[in-house]
């Protein structure tokens, strides 16, 4: 999951309601000092890894 992949994040950093994905991306961009493309790619890669492991 995101917290396991990036230990500097807290539950509050990744807690968001459905439809607030843009807010999550913006928040992660600031917190991780990464571009939008980097954050989206990272979230997608972590999500696909988690889905495959399930």
C-alpha positions as CSV (number, residue, x, y, z in Angstrom):
1,X,0.0,0.0,0.0
2,X,1.1,3.6,-0.3
3,X,2.2,3.9,3.4
4,X,4.4,0.8,3.1
5,X,5.9,2.1,-0.2
6,X,6.6,5.6,1.2
7,X,7.2,5.5,5.0
8,X,7.3,9.3,5.4
9,X,3.6,9.5,4.6
10,X,1.0,9.3,7.4
11,X,-2.6,8.0,7.3
12,X,-3.8,11.6,7.0
13,X,-1.6,12.0,3.8
14,X,-3.4,9.2,2.0
15,X,-6.9,9.5,3.5
16,X,-9.3,10.9,0.9
17,X,-12.9,10.5,-0.1
18,X,-14.1,9.2,-3.4
19,X,-14.0,11.9,-6.0
20,X,-11.1,13.8,-4.3
21,X,-8.3,12.1,-6.2
22,X,-7.0,15.5,-7.5
23,X,-6.7,16.7,-3.9
24,X,-4.8,13.6,-3.0
25,X,-2.4,14.0,-6.0
26,X,-1.8,17.7,-5.1
27,X,-1.1,16.8,-1.5
28,X,1.3,14.0,-2.4
29,X,3.1,16.3,-4.9
30,X,3.8,18.8,-2.1
31,X,4.6,16.1,0.5
32,X,7.0,14.1,-1.7
33,X,8.3,17.0,-3.7
34,X,7.5,15.2,-7.0
35,X,5.8,16.2,-10.2
36,X,2.3,15.3,-11.0
37,X,3.5,12.7,-13.5
38,X,5.8,11.1,-10.9
39,X,3.1,10.9,-8.3
40,X,0.4,9.5,-10.6
41,X,2.9,6.9,-12.0
42,X,4.0,6.0,-8.5
43,X,0.4,5.6,-7.2
44,X,-0.5,3.5,-10.3
45,X,2.6,1.3,-9.8
46,X,1.9,0.7,-6.1
47,X,-1.8,0.1,-6.8
48,X,-1.1,-2.5,-9.6
49,X,1.5,-4.3,-7.4
50,X,-1.0,-4.4,-4.5
51,X,-3.8,-5.7,-6.8
52,X,-1.6,-8.4,-8.2
53,X,-0.6,-9.5,-4.8
54,X,-4.2,-9.9,-3.6
